[in-house]
Amino acid sequence: MQYRHYKGGLYELVCMATLESDLSDMVVYRAADGSIWTRPKEVFFELIEVDGALLPRFAPLG
């Protein structure tokens, strides 16, 4: 599934993973340039404040 970062970049959610050190849920995602990134699940899906409005950090497309 594709997501748009609040700053405009497009990303594809690759899979969910588990962080070995503390068993927390992680999101593995790919940028348009092919680079692979991870974030804690709660950070990837959180709402953030931008110019006084709450927006998803990554908004699903489609």
PDBQT receptor file of N, H, CA, C and O in Angstrom, charges set to zero:
ATOM      1  N   MET A   1       0.842  -1.176   0.000  1.00  0.00    +0.000 N 
ATOM      2  CA  MET A   1       0.000   0.000   0.000  1.00  0.00    +0.000 C 
ATOM      3  C   MET A   1       0.890   1.243   0.000  1.00  0.00    +0.000 C 
ATOM      4  O   MET A   1       1.941   1.256   0.640  1.00  0.00    +0.000 OA
ATOM      5  N   GLN A   2       0.473   2.276  -0.711  1.00  0.00    +0.000 N 
ATOM      6  H   GLN A   2      -0.381   2.265  -1.231  1.00  0.00    +0.000 HD
ATOM      7  CA  GLN A   2       1.256   3.502  -0.796  1.00  0.00    +0.000 C 
ATOM      8  C   GLN A   2       0.747   4.550   0.197  1.00  0.00    +0.000 C 
ATOM      9  O   GLN A   2      -0.443   4.632   0.505  1.00  0.00    +0.000 OA
ATOM     10  N   TYR A   3       1.709   5.349   0.684  1.00  0.00    +0.000 N 
ATOM     11  H   TYR A   3       2.675   5.282   0.434  1.00  0.00    +0.000 HD
ATOM     12  CA  TYR A   3       1.418   6.422   1.637  1.00  0.00    +0.000 C 
ATOM     13  C   TYR A   3       2.143   7.678   1.196  1.00  0.00    +0.000 C 
ATOM     14  O   TYR A   3       3.196   7.616   0.561  1.00  0.00    +0.000 OA
ATOM     15  N   ARG A   4       1.558   8.830   1.545  1.00  0.00    +0.000 N 
ATOM     16  H   ARG A   4       0.703   8.880   2.061  1.00  0.00    +0.000 HD
ATOM     17  CA  ARG A   4       2.219  10.111   1.295  1.00  0.00    +0.000 C 
ATOM     18  C   ARG A   4       2.609  10.694   2.650  1.00  0.00    +0.000 C 
ATOM     19  O   ARG A   4       1.769  10.853   3.535  1.00  0.00    +0.000 OA
ATOM     20  N   HIS A   5       3.895  11.008   2.800  1.00  0.00    +0.000 N 
ATOM     21  H   HIS A   5       4.578  10.879   2.081  1.00  0.00    +0.000 HD
ATOM     22  CA  HIS A   5       4.397  11.651   4.011  1.00  0.00    +0.000 C 
ATOM     23  C   HIS A   5       3.856  13.075   4.054  1.00  0.00    +0.000 C 
ATOM     24  O   HIS A   5       3.623  13.675   3.005  1.00  0.00    +0.000 OA
ATOM     25  N   TYR A   6       3.655  13.616   5.235  1.00  0.00    +0.000 N 
ATOM     26  H   TYR A   6       3.845  13.128   6.087  1.00  0.00    +0.000 HD
ATOM     27  CA  TYR A   6       3.083  14.956   5.340  1.00  0.00    +0.000 C 
ATOM     28  C   TYR A   6       3.944  16.022   4.664  1.00  0.00    +0.000 C 
ATOM     29  O   TYR A   6       3.446  17.105   4.353  1.00  0.00    +0.000 OA
ATOM     30  N   LYS A   7       5.233  15.732   4.429  1.00  0.00    +0.000 N 
ATOM     31  H   LYS A   7       5.637  14.853   4.681  1.00  0.00    +0.000 HD
ATOM     32  CA  LYS A   7       6.099  16.674   3.711  1.00  0.00    +0.000 C 
ATOM     33  C   LYS A   7       6.063  16.438   2.202  1.00  0.00    +0.000 C 
ATOM     34  O   LYS A   7       6.701  17.173   1.449  1.00  0.00    +0.000 OA
ATOM     35  N   GLY A   8       5.314  15.408   1.745  1.00  0.00    +0.000 N 
ATOM     36  H   GLY A   8       4.795  14.811   2.357  1.00  0.00    +0.000 HD
ATOM     37  CA  GLY A   8       5.090  15.223   0.328  1.00  0.00    +0.000 C 
ATOM     38  C   GLY A   8       5.646  13.971  -0.322  1.00  0.00    +0.000 C 
ATOM     39  O   GLY A   8       5.195  13.604  -1.407  1.00  0.00    +0.000 OA
ATOM     40  N   GLY A   9       6.607  13.302   0.298  1.00  0.00    +0.000 N 
ATOM     41  H   GLY A   9       6.973  13.601   1.180  1.00  0.00    +0.000 HD
ATOM     42  CA  GLY A   9       7.206  12.112  -0.311  1.00  0.00    +0.000 C 
ATOM     43  C   GLY A   9       6.245  10.940  -0.391  1.00  0.00    +0.000 C 
ATOM     44  O   GLY A   9       5.338  10.809   0.431  1.00  0.00    +0.000 OA
ATOM     45  N   LEU A  10       6.452  10.080  -1.398  1.00  0.00    +0.000 N 
ATOM     46  H   LEU A  10       7.189  10.187  -2.065  1.00  0.00    +0.000 HD
ATOM     47  CA  LEU A  10       5.654   8.860  -1.565  1.00  0.00    +0.000 C 
ATOM     48  C   LEU A  10       6.437   7.662  -1.050  1.00  0.00    +0.000 C 
ATOM     49  O   LEU A  10       7.642   7.543  -1.274  1.00  0.00    +0.000 OA
ATOM     50  N   TYR A  11       5.726   6.775  -0.353  1.00  0.00    +0.000 N 
ATOM     51  H   TYR A  11       4.748   6.872  -0.171  1.00  0.00    +0.000 HD
ATOM     52  CA  TYR A  11       6.354   5.599   0.253  1.00  0.00    +0.000 C 
ATOM     53  C   TYR A  11       5.436   4.400   0.116  1.00  0.00    +0.000 C 
ATOM     54  O   TYR A  11       4.213   4.530   0.091  1.00  0.00    +0.000 OA
ATOM     55  N   GLU A  12       6.051   3.226   0.028  1.00  0.00    +0.000 N 
ATOM     56  H   GLU A  12       7.045   3.120   0.048  1.00  0.00    +0.000 HD
ATOM     57  CA  GLU A  12       5.308   1.975  -0.035  1.00  0.00    +0.000 C 
ATOM     58  C   GLU A  12       5.564   1.194   1.244  1.00  0.00    +0.000 C 
ATOM     59  O   GLU A  12       6.714   0.939   1.602  1.00  0.00    +0.000 OA
ATOM     60  N   LEU A  13       4.490   0.813   1.936  1.00  0.00    +0.000 N 
ATOM     61  H   LEU A  13       3.556   1.020   1.645  1.00  0.00    +0.000 HD
ATOM     62  CA  LEU A  13       4.642  -0.025   3.112  1.00  0.00    +0.000 C 
ATOM     63  C   LEU A  13       5.044  -1.423   2.630  1.00  0.00    +0.000 C 
ATOM     64  O   LEU A  13       4.307  -2.057   1.874  1.00  0.00    +0.000 OA
ATOM     65  N   VAL A  14       6.204  -1.897   3.065  1.00  0.00    +0.000 N 
ATOM     66  H   VAL A  14       6.802  -1.382   3.678  1.00  0.00    +0.000 HD
ATOM     67  CA  VAL A  14       6.733  -3.191   2.629  1.00  0.00    +0.000 C 
ATOM     68  C   VAL A  14       6.212  -4.301   3.520  1.00  0.00    +0.000 C 
ATOM     69  O   VAL A  14       5.689  -5.300   3.027  1.00  0.00    +0.000 OA
ATOM     70  N   CYS A  15       6.352  -4.135   4.837  1.00  0.00    +0.000 N 
ATOM     71  H   CYS A  15       6.778  -3.323   5.237  1.00  0.00    +0.000 HD
ATOM     72  CA  CYS A  15       5.890  -5.151   5.774  1.00  0.00    +0.000 C 
ATOM     73  C   CYS A  15       5.952  -4.615   7.190  1.00  0.00    +0.000 C 
ATOM     74  O   CYS A  15       6.512  -3.548   7.443  1.00  0.00    +0.000 OA
ATOM     75  N   MET A  16       5.376  -5.360   8.098  1.00  0.00    +0.000 N 
ATOM     76  H   MET A  16       4.921  -6.227   7.892  1.00  0.00    +0.000 HD
ATOM     77  CA  MET A  16       5.507  -5.096   9.522  1.00  0.00    +0.000 C 
ATOM     78  C   MET A  16       6.608  -6.020  10.029  1.00  0.00    +0.000 C 
ATOM     79  O   MET A  16       6.792  -7.122   9.514  1.00  0.00    +0.000 OA
ATOM     80  N   ALA A  17       7.336  -5.559  11.044  1.00  0.00    +0.000 N 
ATOM     81  H   ALA A  17       7.186  -4.664  11.463  1.00  0.00    +0.000 HD
ATOM     82  CA  ALA A  17       8.432  -6.355  11.605  1.00  0.00    +0.000 C 
ATOM     83  C   ALA A  17       8.424  -6.194  13.121  1.00  0.00    +0.000 C 
ATOM     84  O   ALA A  17       7.713  -5.349  13.666  1.00  0.00    +0.000 OA
ATOM     85  N   THR A  18       9.219  -7.013  13.787  1.00  0.00    +0.000 N 
ATOM     86  H   THR A  18       9.796  -7.699  13.345  1.00  0.00    +0.000 HD
ATOM     87  CA  THR A  18       9.366  -6.946  15.241  1.00  0.00    +0.000 C 
ATOM     88  C   THR A  18      10.803  -6.603  15.567  1.00  0.00    +0.000 C 
ATOM     89  O   THR A  18      11.728  -7.254  15.081  1.00  0.00    +0.000 OA
ATOM     90  N   LEU A  19      10.995  -5.583  16.388  1.00  0.00    +0.000 N 
ATOM     91  H   LEU A  19      10.243  -5.055  16.783  1.00  0.00    +0.000 HD
ATOM     92  CA  LEU A  19      12.324  -5.190  16.818  1.00  0.00    +0.000 C 
ATOM     93  C   LEU A  19      12.815  -6.183  17.852  1.00  0.00    +0.000 C 
ATOM     94  O   LEU A  19      12.162  -6.398  18.873  1.00  0.00    +0.000 OA
ATOM     95  N   GLU A  20      13.955  -6.786  17.594  1.00  0.00    +0.000 N 
ATOM     96  H   GLU A  20      14.486  -6.612  16.765  1.00  0.00    +0.000 HD
ATOM     97  CA  GLU A  20      14.477  -7.873  18.433  1.00  0.00    +0.000 C 
ATOM     98  C   GLU A  20      14.720  -7.439  19.869  1.00  0.00    +0.000 C 
ATOM     99  O   GLU A  20      14.452  -8.203  20.796  1.00  0.00    +0.000 OA
ATOM    100  N   SER A  21      15.222  -6.232  20.070  1.00  0.00    +0.000 N 
ATOM    101  H   SER A  21      15.439  -5.611  19.317  1.00  0.00    +0.000 HD
ATOM    102  CA  SER A  21      15.650  -5.826  21.418  1.00  0.00    +0.000 C 
ATOM    103  C   SER A  21      14.509  -5.702  22.422  1.00  0.00    +0.000 C 
ATOM    104  O   SER A  21      14.689  -6.009  23.601  1.00  0.00    +0.000 OA
ATOM    105  N   ASP A  22      13.333  -5.255  21.968  1.00  0.00    +0.000 N 
ATOM    106  H   ASP A  22      13.187  -5.005  21.011  1.00  0.00    +0.000 HD
ATOM    107  CA  ASP A  22      12.231  -5.086  22.920  1.00  0.00    +0.000 C 
ATOM    108  C   ASP A  22      10.885  -5.593  22.400  1.00  0.00    +0.000 C 
ATOM    109  O   ASP A  22       9.853  -5.382  23.038  1.00  0.00    +0.000 OA
ATOM    110  N   LEU A  23      10.893  -6.264  21.238  1.00  0.00    +0.000 N 
ATOM    111  H   LEU A  23      11.731  -6.435  20.720  1.00  0.00    +0.000 HD
ATOM    112  CA  LEU A  23       9.716  -6.875  20.621  1.00  0.00    +0.000 C 
ATOM    113  C   LEU A  23       8.646  -5.853  20.215  1.00  0.00    +0.000 C 
ATOM    114  O   LEU A  23       7.470  -6.197  20.092  1.00  0.00    +0.000 OA
ATOM    115  N   SER A  24       9.058  -4.595  20.007  1.00  0.00    +0.000 N 
ATOM    116  H   SER A  24      10.013  -4.316  20.106  1.00  0.00    +0.000 HD
ATOM    117  CA  SER A  24       8.089  -3.591  19.569  1.00  0.00    +0.000 C 
ATOM    118  C   SER A  24       7.790  -3.753  18.076  1.00  0.00    +0.000 C 
ATOM    119  O   SER A  24       8.601  -4.273  17.310  1.00  0.00    +0.000 OA
ATOM    120  N   ASP A  25       6.602  -3.293  17.693  1.00  0.00    +0.000 N 
ATOM    121  H   ASP A  25       5.943  -2.871  18.315  1.00  0.00    +0.000 HD
ATOM    122  CA  ASP A  25       6.167  -3.376  16.297  1.00  0.00    +0.000 C 
ATOM    123  C   ASP A  25       6.814  -2.267  15.487  1.00  0.00    +0.000 C 
ATOM    124  O   ASP A  25       6.854  -1.110  15.908  1.00  0.00    +0.000 OA
ATOM    125  N   MET A  26       7.324  -2.641  14.309  1.00  0.00    +0.000 N 
ATOM    126  H   MET A  26       7.292  -3.580  13.967  1.00  0.00    +0.000 HD
ATOM    127  CA  MET A  26       7.988  -1.697  13.415  1.00  0.00    +0.000 C 
ATOM    128  C   MET A  26       7.323  -1.754  12.044  1.00  0.00    +0.000 C 
ATOM    129  O   MET A  26       6.760  -2.779  11.661  1.00  0.00    +0.000 OA
ATOM    130  N   VAL A  27       7.394  -0.643  11.309  1.00  0.00    +0.000 N 
ATOM    131  H   VAL A  27       7.851   0.190  11.620  1.00  0.00    +0.000 HD
ATOM    132  CA  VAL A  27       6.935  -0.578   9.924  1.00  0.00    +0.000 C 
ATOM    133  C   VAL A  27       8.176  -0.489   9.045  1.00  0.00    +0.000 C 
ATOM    134  O   VAL A  27       9.059   0.334   9.288  1.00  0.00    +0.000 OA
ATOM    135  N   VAL A  28       8.238  -1.331   8.033  1.00  0.00    +0.000 N 
ATOM    136  H   VAL A  28       7.520  -1.999   7.836  1.00  0.00    +0.000 HD
ATOM    137  CA  VAL A  28       9.316  -1.287   7.048  1.00  0.00    +0.000 C 
ATOM    138  C   VAL A  28       8.701  -0.693   5.782  1.00  0.00    +0.000 C 
ATOM    139  O   VAL A  28       7.694  -1.190   5.279  1.00  0.00    +0.000 OA
ATOM    140  N   TYR A  29       9.316   0.373   5.275  1.00  0.00    +0.000 N 
ATOM    141  H   TYR A  29      10.134   0.777   5.684  1.00  0.00    +0.000 HD
ATOM    142  CA  TYR A  29       8.740   1.043   4.103  1.00  0.00    +0.000 C 
ATOM    143  C   TYR A  29       9.830   1.477   3.136  1.00  0.00    +0.000 C 
ATOM    144  O   TYR A  29      10.986   1.658   3.519  1.00  0.00    +0.000 OA
ATOM    145  N   ARG A  30       9.437   1.644   1.861  1.00  0.00    +0.000 N 
ATOM    146  H   ARG A  30       8.498   1.497   1.550  1.00  0.00    +0.000 HD
ATOM    147  CA  ARG A  30      10.371   1.961   0.781  1.00  0.00    +0.000 C 
ATOM    148  C   ARG A  30      10.045   3.330   0.196  1.00  0.00    +0.000 C 
ATOM    149  O   ARG A  30       8.894   3.632  -0.119  1.00  0.00    +0.000 OA
ATOM    150  N   ALA A  31      11.079   4.146   0.060  1.00  0.00    +0.000 N 
ATOM    151  H   ALA A  31      12.014   3.901   0.316  1.00  0.00    +0.000 HD
ATOM    152  CA  ALA A  31      10.932   5.464  -0.562  1.00  0.00    +0.000 C 
ATOM    153  C   ALA A  31      10.931   5.322  -2.085  1.00  0.00    +0.000 C 
ATOM    154  O   ALA A  31      11.287   4.273  -2.621  1.00  0.00    +0.000 OA
ATOM    155  N   ALA A  32      10.529   6.386  -2.767  1.00  0.00    +0.000 N 
ATOM    156  H   ALA A  32      10.240   7.238  -2.331  1.00  0.00    +0.000 HD
ATOM    157  CA  ALA A  32      10.483   6.388  -4.232  1.00  0.00    +0.000 C 
ATOM    158  C   ALA A  32      11.850   6.125  -4.850  1.00  0.00    +0.000 C 
ATOM    159  O   ALA A  32      11.933   5.594  -5.957  1.00  0.00    +0.000 OA
ATOM    160  N   ASP A  33      12.937   6.494  -4.142  1.00  0.00    +0.000 N 
ATOM    161  H   ASP A  33      12.869   6.926  -3.243  1.00  0.00    +0.000 HD
ATOM    162  CA  ASP A  33      14.283   6.253  -4.670  1.00  0.00    +0.000 C 
ATOM    163  C   ASP A  33      14.798   4.841  -4.388  1.00  0.00    +0.000 C 
ATOM    164  O   ASP A  33      15.936   4.516  -4.726  1.00  0.00    +0.000 OA
ATOM    165  N   GLY A  34      13.959   3.999  -3.765  1.00  0.00    +0.000 N 
ATOM    166  H   GLY A  34      13.035   4.263  -3.490  1.00  0.00    +0.000 HD
ATOM    167  CA  GLY A  34      14.323   2.611  -3.488  1.00  0.00    +0.000 C 
ATOM    168  C   GLY A  34      14.939   2.376  -2.122  1.00  0.00    +0.000 C 
ATOM    169  O   GLY A  34      15.144   1.227  -1.730  1.00  0.00    +0.000 OA
ATOM    170  N   SER A  35      15.240   3.441  -1.386  1.00  0.00    +0.000 N 
ATOM    171  H   SER A  35      15.074   4.374  -1.704  1.00  0.00    +0.000 HD
ATOM    172  CA  SER A  35      15.821   3.254  -0.054  1.00  0.00    +0.000 C 
ATOM    173  C   SER A  35      14.782   2.660   0.896  1.00  0.00    +0.000 C 
ATOM    174  O   SER A  35      13.588   2.934   0.775  1.00  0.00    +0.000 OA
ATOM    175  N   ILE A  36      15.248   1.852   1.834  1.00  0.00    +0.000 N 
ATOM    176  H   ILE A  36      16.218   1.630   1.932  1.00  0.00    +0.000 HD
ATOM    177  CA  ILE A  36      14.386   1.165   2.795  1.00  0.00    +0.000 C 
ATOM    178  C   ILE A  36      14.537   1.835   4.150  1.00  0.00    +0.000 C 
ATOM    179  O   ILE A  36      15.644   2.161   4.579  1.00  0.00    +0.000 OA
ATOM    180  N   TRP A  37      13.402   2.036   4.818  1.00  0.00    +0.000 N 
ATOM    181  H   TRP A  37      12.503   1.771   4.470  1.00  0.00    +0.000 HD
ATOM    182  CA  TRP A  37      13.368   2.713   6.108  1.00  0.00    +0.000 C 
ATOM    183  C   TRP A  37      12.524   1.923   7.103  1.00  0.00    +0.000 C 
ATOM    184  O   TRP A  37      11.710   1.085   6.716  1.00  0.00    +0.000 OA
ATOM    185  N   THR A  38      12.727   2.200   8.381  1.00  0.00    +0.000 N 
ATOM    186  H   THR A  38      13.388   2.881   8.696  1.00  0.00    +0.000 HD
ATOM    187  CA  THR A  38      11.870   1.629   9.419  1.00  0.00    +0.000 C 
ATOM    188  C   THR A  38      11.505   2.732  10.411  1.00  0.00    +0.000 C 
ATOM    189  O   THR A  38      12.257   3.683  10.624  1.00  0.00    +0.000 OA
ATOM    190  N   ARG A  39      10.341   2.573  10.999  1.00  0.00    +0.000 N 
ATOM    191  H   ARG A  39       9.730   1.801  10.825  1.00  0.00    +0.000 HD
ATOM    192  CA  ARG A  39       9.875   3.437  12.091  1.00  0.00    +0.000 C 
ATOM    193  C   ARG A  39       9.034   2.578  13.019  1.00  0.00    +0.000 C 
ATOM    194  O   ARG A  39       8.437   1.592  12.586  1.00  0.00    +0.000 OA
ATOM    195  N   PRO A  40       8.984   2.945  14.295  1.00  0.00    +0.000 N 
ATOM    196  CA  PRO A  40       8.026   2.273  15.171  1.00  0.00    +0.000 C 
ATOM    197  C   PRO A  40       6.609   2.456  14.618  1.00  0.00    +0.000 C 
ATOM    198  O   PRO A  40       6.272   3.519  14.097  1.00  0.00    +0.000 OA
ATOM    199  N   LYS A  41       5.798   1.429  14.734  1.00  0.00    +0.000 N 
ATOM    200  H   LYS A  41       6.072   0.566  15.157  1.00  0.00    +0.000 HD
ATOM    201  CA  LYS A  41       4.435   1.461  14.204  1.00  0.00    +0.000 C 
ATOM    202  C   LYS A  41       3.655   2.663  14.723  1.00  0.00    +0.000 C 
ATOM    203  O   LYS A  41       2.951   3.321  13.957  1.00  0.00    +0.000 OA
ATOM    204  N   GLU A  42       3.772   2.957  16.019  1.00  0.00    +0.000 N 
ATOM    205  H   GLU A  42       4.344   2.422  16.642  1.00  0.00    +0.000 HD
ATOM    206  CA  GLU A  42       2.997   4.062  16.582  1.00  0.00    +0.000 C 
ATOM    207  C   GLU A  42       3.451   5.417  16.032  1.00  0.00    +0.000 C 
ATOM    208  O   GLU A  42       2.652   6.352  15.975  1.00  0.00    +0.000 OA
ATOM    209  N   VAL A  43       4.703   5.536  15.632  1.00  0.00    +0.000 N 
ATOM    210  H   VAL A  43       5.352   4.776  15.679  1.00  0.00    +0.000 HD
ATOM    211  CA  VAL A  43       5.198   6.781  15.037  1.00  0.00    +0.000 C 
ATOM    212  C   VAL A  43       4.730   6.890  13.577  1.00  0.00    +0.000 C 
ATOM    213  O   VAL A  43       4.306   7.960  13.140  1.00  0.00    +0.000 OA
ATOM    214  N   PHE A  44       4.807   5.793  12.834  1.00  0.00    +0.000 N 
ATOM    215  H   PHE A  44       5.152   4.924  13.190  1.00  0.00    +0.000 HD
ATOM    216  CA  PHE A  44       4.395   5.798  11.430  1.00  0.00    +0.000 C 
ATOM    217  C   PHE A  44       2.932   6.227  11.303  1.00  0.00    +0.000 C 
ATOM    218  O   PHE A  44       2.588   7.015  10.422  1.00  0.00    +0.000 OA
ATOM    219  N   PHE A  45       2.077   5.710  12.180  1.00  0.00    +0.000 N 
ATOM    220  H   PHE A  45       2.356   5.070  12.895  1.00  0.00    +0.000 HD
ATOM    221  CA  PHE A  45       0.634   5.955  12.066  1.00  0.00    +0.000 C 
ATOM    222  C   PHE A  45       0.122   7.101  12.945  1.00  0.00    +0.000 C 
ATOM    223  O   PHE A  45      -1.088   7.316  13.016  1.00  0.00    +0.000 OA
ATOM    224  N   GLU A  46       1.005   7.836  13.609  1.00  0.00    +0.000 N 
ATOM    225  H   GLU A  46       1.988   7.661  13.551  1.00  0.00    +0.000 HD
ATOM    226  CA  GLU A  46       0.531   8.878  14.515  1.00  0.00    +0.000 C 
ATOM    227  C   GLU A  46       0.058  10.128  13.783  1.00  0.00    +0.000 C 
ATOM    228  O   GLU A  46       0.419  10.372  12.631  1.00  0.00    +0.000 OA
ATOM    229  N   LEU A  47      -0.756  10.910  14.477  1.00  0.00    +0.000 N 
ATOM    230  H   LEU A  47      -1.050  10.712  15.412  1.00  0.00    +0.000 HD
ATOM    231  CA  LEU A  47      -1.162  12.223  13.997  1.00  0.00    +0.000 C 
ATOM    232  C   LEU A  47      -0.169  13.237  14.539  1.00  0.00    +0.000 C 
ATOM    233  O   LEU A  47       0.255  13.164  15.692  1.00  0.00    +0.000 OA
ATOM    234  N   ILE A  48       0.194  14.189  13.679  1.00  0.00    +0.000 N 
ATOM    235  H   ILE A  48      -0.151  14.248  12.742  1.00  0.00    +0.000 HD
ATOM    236  CA  ILE A  48       1.127  15.233  14.090  1.00  0.00    +0.000 C 
ATOM    237  C   ILE A  48       0.491  16.586  13.798  1.00  0.00    +0.000 C 
ATOM    238  O   ILE A  48      -0.393  16.701  12.948  1.00  0.00    +0.000 OA
ATOM    239  N   GLU A  49       0.948  17.600  14.506  1.00  0.00    +0.000 N 
ATOM    240  H   GLU A  49       1.665  17.507  15.197  1.00  0.00    +0.000 HD
ATOM    241  CA  GLU A  49       0.413  18.936  14.296  1.00  0.00    +0.000 C 
ATOM    242  C   GLU A  49       1.256  19.684  13.268  1.00  0.00    +0.000 C 
ATOM    243  O   GLU A  49       2.470  19.822  13.419  1.00  0.00    +0.000 OA
ATOM    244  N   VAL A  50       0.589  20.161  12.224  1.00  0.00    +0.000 N 
ATOM    245  H   VAL A  50      -0.397  20.049  12.101  1.00  0.00    +0.000 HD
ATOM    246  CA  VAL A  50       1.238  20.942  11.164  1.00  0.00    +0.000 C 
ATOM    247  C   VAL A  50       0.410  22.203  10.956  1.00  0.00    +0.000 C 
ATOM    248  O   VAL A  50      -0.756  22.130  10.566  1.00  0.00    +0.000 OA
ATOM    249  N   ASP A  51       1.008  23.346  11.215  1.00  0.00    +0.000 N 
ATOM    250  H   ASP A  51       1.955  23.405  11.531  1.00  0.00    +0.000 HD
ATOM    251  CA  ASP A  51       0.316  24.637  11.059  1.00  0.00    +0.000 C 
ATOM    252  C   ASP A  51      -1.022  24.657  11.809  1.00  0.00    +0.000 C 
ATOM    253  O   ASP A  51      -2.012  25.196  11.315  1.00  0.00    +0.000 OA
ATOM    254  N   GLY A  52      -1.037  24.070  12.991  1.00  0.00    +0.000 N 
ATOM    255  H   GLY A  52      -0.233  23.632  13.392  1.00  0.00    +0.000 HD
ATOM    256  CA  GLY A  52      -2.233  24.090  13.830  1.00  0.00    +0.000 C 
ATOM    257  C   GLY A  52      -3.252  23.011  13.535  1.00  0.00    +0.000 C 
ATOM    258  O   GLY A  52      -4.259  22.915  14.237  1.00  0.00    +0.000 OA
ATOM    259  N   ALA A  53      -3.020  22.193  12.515  1.00  0.00    +0.000 N 
ATOM    260  H   ALA A  53      -2.202  22.272  11.945  1.00  0.00    +0.000 HD
ATOM    261  CA  ALA A  53      -3.955  21.116  12.160  1.00  0.00    +0.000 C 
ATOM    262  C   ALA A  53      -3.313  19.765  12.442  1.00  0.00    +0.000 C 
ATOM    263  O   ALA A  53      -2.105  19.595  12.281  1.00  0.00    +0.000 OA
ATOM    264  N   LEU A  54      -4.139  18.798  12.868  1.00  0.00    +0.000 N 
ATOM    265  H   LEU A  54      -5.121  18.936  12.998  1.00  0.00    +0.000 HD
ATOM    266  CA  LEU A  54      -3.644  17.439  13.064  1.00  0.00    +0.000 C 
ATOM    267  C   LEU A  54      -3.736  16.672  11.751  1.00  0.00    +0.000 C 
ATOM    268  O   LEU A  54      -4.803  16.580  11.144  1.00  0.00    +0.000 OA
ATOM    269  N   LEU A  55      -2.608  16.127  11.326  1.00  0.00    +0.000 N 
ATOM    270  H   LEU A  55      -1.741  16.202  11.820  1.00  0.00    +0.000 HD
ATOM    271  CA  LEU A  55      -2.521  15.355  10.084  1.00  0.00    +0.000 C 
ATOM    272  C   LEU A  55      -1.818  14.045  10.364  1.00  0.00    +0.000 C 
ATOM    273  O   LEU A  55      -0.992  13.974  11.274  1.00  0.00    +0.000 OA
ATOM    274  N   PRO A  56      -2.130  12.987   9.592  1.00  0.00    +0.000 N 
ATOM    275  CA  PRO A  56      -1.358  11.756   9.739  1.00  0.00    +0.000 C 
ATOM    276  C   PRO A  56       0.067  11.983   9.226  1.00  0.00    +0.000 C 
ATOM    277  O   PRO A  56       0.264  12.654   8.212  1.00  0.00    +0.000 OA
ATOM    278  N   ARG A  57       1.047  11.430   9.919  1.00  0.00    +0.000 N 
ATOM    279  H   ARG A  57       0.887  10.885  10.742  1.00  0.00    +0.000 HD
ATOM    280  CA  ARG A  57       2.441  11.525   9.440  1.00  0.00    +0.000 C 
ATOM    281  C   ARG A  57       2.536  10.913   8.038  1.00  0.00    +0.000 C 
ATOM    282  O   ARG A  57       3.177  11.476   7.151  1.00  0.00    +0.000 OA
ATOM    283  N   PHE A  58       1.896   9.761   7.849  1.00  0.00    +0.000 N 
ATOM    284  H   PHE A  58       1.375   9.304   8.570  1.00  0.00    +0.000 HD
ATOM    285  CA  PHE A  58       1.820   9.091   6.548  1.00  0.00    +0.000 C 
ATOM    286  C   PHE A  58       0.347   8.846   6.246  1.00  0.00    +0.000 C 
ATOM    287  O   PHE A  58      -0.314   8.103   6.972  1.00  0.00    +0.000 OA
ATOM    288  N   ALA A  59      -0.175   9.456   5.193  1.00  0.00    +0.000 N 
ATOM    289  H   ALA A  59       0.362  10.060   4.603  1.00  0.00    +0.000 HD
ATOM    290  CA  ALA A  59      -1.572   9.289   4.810  1.00  0.00    +0.000 C 
ATOM    291  C   ALA A  59      -1.687   8.241   3.704  1.00  0.00    +0.000 C 
ATOM    292  O   ALA A  59      -0.974   8.316   2.704  1.00  0.00    +0.000 OA
ATOM    293  N   PRO A  60      -2.580   7.267   3.877  1.00  0.00    +0.000 N 
ATOM    294  CA  PRO A  60      -2.753   6.244   2.832  1.00  0.00    +0.000 C 
ATOM    295  C   PRO A  60      -3.302   6.849   1.544  1.00  0.00    +0.000 C 
ATOM    296  O   PRO A  60      -4.102   7.784   1.585  1.00  0.00    +0.000 OA
ATOM    297  N   LEU A  61      -2.875   6.320   0.412  1.00  0.00    +0.000 N 
ATOM    298  H   LEU A  61      -2.225   5.561   0.379  1.00  0.00    +0.000 HD
ATOM    299  CA  LEU A  61      -3.369   6.752  -0.895  1.00  0.00    +0.000 C 
ATOM    300  C   LEU A  61      -4.309   5.704  -1.443  1.00  0.00    +0.000 C 
ATOM    301  O   LEU A  61      -4.118   4.507  -1.226  1.00  0.00    +0.000 OA
ATOM    302  N   GLY A  62      -5.323   6.156  -2.153  1.00  0.00    +0.000 N 
ATOM    303  H   GLY A  62      -5.478   7.128  -2.329  1.00  0.00    +0.000 HD
ATOM    304  CA  GLY A  62      -6.238   5.233  -2.795  1.00  0.00    +0.000 C 
ATOM    305  C   GLY A  62      -7.209   4.709  -1.856  1.00  0.00    +0.000 C 
ATOM    306  O   GLY A  62      -8.064   3.909  -2.234  1.00  0.00    +0.000 OA
TER     307      GLY A  62
